[in-house]
Amino acid sequence: MSNKKEEDEEEYVEQPKPELKDNATPTYKNFYAPYVRIASEKSGKAGDKVVKYDIRLCQSNFEHMDYEESHTLQHLASAILYASFDNIIDFSPNGSMTGFNLTMFNGVSEETMAKVIVEVMQKIAIWNKDIPNANVDYCGNYQSHDLTKAKKRAMMFIGGIMSKGYSAS
């Protein structure tokens, strides 16, 4: 008899780092997933600071999440984050399906946010309830979810951060 839990678990496997051509200018492509970094900070006229984090789960141009996996991670992480913080503006997948953008008022350091996201992913990795708001009243595509893949991706993120740290470099 096989152990279902062991079959479902996926180890973090470090992706090969893209090779840069001679004299290449460092860009976001030099960042190695998984990571958490501050992508931008802006101050409003009233003094509020808006911080956007790049929470990268997949190595750019090497892999990406499928729609159902990303959709489920968004529902779960959003529910956990919005329940814990009142200064979040948005949590949504990035266009390349390699991670998420988290935008909030008066953000925290990259290291602190990385710790928060690891805690979120730990909760997702063991999630055993319904997916929050995955119903016809709250979700525009409520049937397109994959909790198993989302839990695996969460475990891969945790493994990657624990083995290499939260930094993008």
C-alpha positions in Angstrom: 0.0 0.0 0.0 1.5 3.3 -1.0 1.5 6.4 1.2 -0.7 9.0 -0.6 0.9 11.9 1.3 4.3 10.9 0.1 3.1 10.5 -3.5 1.5 14.0 -3.4 4.6 15.8 -2.0 7.0 17.3 -4.4 10.5 18.3 -3.4 11.9 21.7 -4.2 14.3 21.3 -7.2 16.4 24.3 -7.9 15.9 25.4 -11.4 18.9 26.1 -13.6 20.0 29.7 -13.5 19.6 31.4 -16.9 23.0 32.1 -18.4 23.7 35.7 -19.2 25.5 36.7 -22.4 28.7 38.6 -22.1 28.2 42.2 -21.0 24.5 41.6 -20.2 22.9 44.2 -18.0 21.4 42.7 -14.9 17.6 42.6 -15.0 14.8 40.8 -13.3 15.9 37.8 -15.3 18.8 37.5 -12.9 16.5 36.9 -10.0 16.3 33.3 -9.0 12.9 31.9 -7.8 11.5 31.4 -5.3 11.9 34.8 -3.8 10.2 37.8 -2.2 11.3 41.3 -3.2 10.0 44.8 -3.1 9.2 45.6 -6.7 8.2 49.3 -6.1 7.4 51.8 -3.5 5.4 55.0 -4.0 4.4 57.8 -1.7 1.1 59.5 -2.1 0.4 63.2 -1.5 -1.3 62.4 1.8 1.9 60.6 3.0 0.8 57.1 2.6 3.4 54.7 1.2 2.2 52.0 -1.2 4.5 49.0 -1.5 4.3 46.3 -4.2 6.0 43.0 -3.5 7.0 40.5 -6.2 6.3 37.0 -4.7 7.9 34.7 -7.3 7.1 31.0 -7.1 8.5 29.9 -10.5 11.7 30.7 -12.3 10.9 33.2 -15.1 11.2 31.7 -18.6 11.7 28.2 -17.2 8.3 27.3 -15.7 5.0 28.7 -14.8 1.9 27.8 -12.9 -1.2 26.6 -14.7 -4.4 28.6 -14.3 -6.2 26.3 -11.8 -3.2 26.2 -9.5 -2.7 29.9 -9.6 -6.4 30.6 -9.1 -6.5 28.3 -6.1 -3.4 29.9 -4.6 -4.9 33.3 -5.1 -8.1 32.4 -3.3 -6.3 30.7 -0.4 -3.6 33.3 0.1 -6.0 36.2 -0.3 -8.3 34.8 2.4 -5.4 34.2 4.8 -3.8 37.6 4.1 -6.9 39.7 4.2 -7.9 38.1 7.5 -4.6 39.0 9.0 -3.9 42.5 7.6 -6.0 45.5 7.1 -3.6 47.4 4.9 -3.6 45.1 1.9 -4.7 46.7 -1.4 -4.4 43.7 -3.7 -3.1 40.2 -4.0 -3.2 38.9 -7.6 -1.2 36.6 -10.0 1.3 38.3 -12.2 0.8 38.2 -15.9 3.5 35.6 -16.6 1.9 33.1 -14.1 5.2 32.8 -12.3 4.0 34.3 -9.0 2.0 37.0 -7.4 2.0 40.7 -6.7 1.0 41.9 -3.2 0.3 45.6 -2.9 -0.2 47.2 0.5 -0.1 50.5 2.4 2.9 51.1 4.5 4.7 47.8 3.8 7.3 45.9 5.7 10.8 44.7 4.9 11.4 42.0 2.3 12.6 39.7 5.0 9.5 40.2 7.1 7.2 39.8 4.1 9.0 36.6 3.2 8.3 35.2 6.7 4.7 36.1 6.3 4.4 34.4 2.9 6.1 31.3 4.2 3.5 31.2 7.0 0.8 31.6 4.4 2.2 28.8 2.3 2.5 26.6 5.3 -1.2 27.0 5.9 -2.0 26.3 2.3 0.2 23.2 2.3 -2.0 21.6 4.9 -5.4 23.2 3.8 -8.2 20.7 4.4 -11.3 22.9 4.0 -13.2 24.2 1.1 -11.5 26.8 -1.1 -12.7 30.2 0.2 -15.1 32.0 -2.1 -14.9 29.3 -4.8 -18.6 29.5 -5.6 -20.9 31.0 -8.2 -21.7 34.1 -6.0 -18.1 35.2 -5.5 -15.9 33.7 -8.2 -16.0 34.3 -12.0 -14.7 30.9 -12.7 -15.5 28.9 -9.6 -15.0 25.4 -11.2 -11.4 26.1 -12.2 -9.4 25.2 -9.1 -6.8 22.6 -8.3 -6.1 22.3 -4.5 -3.6 19.5 -5.0 -1.4 21.5 -7.3 -1.7 24.6 -5.1 -0.6 22.6 -2.1 2.4 21.2 -4.0 3.4 24.6 -5.2 3.2 25.9 -1.6 5.5 23.2 -0.4 7.9 23.9 -3.2 8.0 27.6 -2.3 8.6 26.7 1.4 11.4 24.3 0.4 13.0 26.8 -1.9 13.0 29.6 0.6 14.2 27.4 3.4 17.1 26.1 1.2 18.2 29.3 -0.5 16.6 32.2 1.5 14.1 34.7 0.4 16.4 36.9 -1.7 16.0 37.2 -5.4 19.7 36.9 -6.1 
